Amino acid sequence: MSPTLLEFIVAIILVVVLWQIGVIIAPSVLGWLGRLGHGVDEAAERATRTDDDQQTKEHHNGTHR
């Protein structure tokens, strides 16, 4: 059974419609991923800043270990 011209037209229309849906959705998905990455970076910064503060307090207590 060979595909007909109508089936090719429907396939092309589906590809175009799906492409347009992807173009509409992509900016919001990429923005969400960017915010997620920024949140992870902030959490890592807070964690390393807390560790650095604790190490600084230990090194400034007057003893040299």
Residue pairs with C-beta under 8 A, 6 or more apart in sequence:
none
